[in-house]
Amino acid sequence: MGQTGAISAEHQEFMSSYLESLTLVERLHRLLLDVIKDEFERVGILEINAVQALLLFNVGDNEVTAGELKSRGYYQGSNVSYNLKKLVDTGFMHHQRCEVDRRSVRVRLTEKGRNIHLIVSTLFERHAAGLSDTGVISLDGLDQITGSLKRVERYWTDQIRYIY
């Protein structure tokens, strides 16, 4: 085969690896939600789902608007309003209208929400220790993965912003 065949084979190999990476990222996200769900079942907290628990973890000590949840990367999904309303109604979040823009609502964790944050934080600390202690991945390995994922995130963001 000539040069064209080599480029095509290389492209095909890259495409195959790219698709495998996409599948793995999606699977890892779903698995993360399952891990969080299992932890909450283990400790007997059934009134909150994994997506809502992760949202509470990401908000932490911050006070944010619904729009900021997405722009800061705290929440990825189309039903942010539903989950916020549910978290407010169940007492995990407090909401307050902004003084300047009355259309905007700021949310922050209640004591009940901070308890969920602590449970998820403790779970993640336990996993980090386990990954490190068993040699599953090193700090350098995590840094490489994180760096690569950030570059893909920037590329995808640029595709969305500049495609038209």
KAKAHU-V477570 format. One record per residue. RES is the residue in one small letter. SS is DSSP state (h for helix, s for strand, l for the rest). Layout:
[[RES SS] [RES SS]]
//
This chain:
[[m l] [g l] [q h] [t h] [g h] [a h] [i h] [s h] [a h] [e h] [h h] [q h] [e h] [f h] [m h] [s h] [s h] [y h] [l h] [e h] [s h] [l h] [t h] [l h] [v h] [e h] [r h] [l h] [h h] [r h] [l h] [l h] [l h] [d h] [v h] [i h] [k h] [d h] [e h] [f h] [e h] [r h] [v l] [g l] [i l] [l l] [e l] [i l] [n l] [a h] [v h] [q h] [a h] [l h] [l h] [l h] [f h] [n h] [v h] [g l] [d l] [n l] [e l] [v s] [t s] [a h] [g h] [e h] [l h] [k h] [s h] [r l] [g l] [y l] [y l] [q l] [g l] [s l] [n l] [v h] [s h] [y h] [n h] [l h] [k h] [k h] [l h] [v h] [d h] [t l] [g l] [f l] [m s] [h s] [h s] [q s] [r s] [c l] [e l] [v l] [d l] [r l] [r l] [s l] [v s] [r s] [v s] [r s] [l s] [t l] [e h] [k h] [g h] [r h] [n h] [i h] [h h] [l h] [i h] [v h] [s h] [t h] [l h] [f h] [e h] [r h] [h h] [a h] [a h] [g h] [l h] [s h] [d h] [t l] [g l] [v l] [i l] [s l] [l h] [d h] [g h] [l h] [d h] [q h] [i h] [t h] [g h] [s h] [l h] [k h] [r h] [v h] [e h] [r h] [y h] [w h] [t h] [d h] [q h] [i h] [r h] [y h] [i l] [y l]]
//
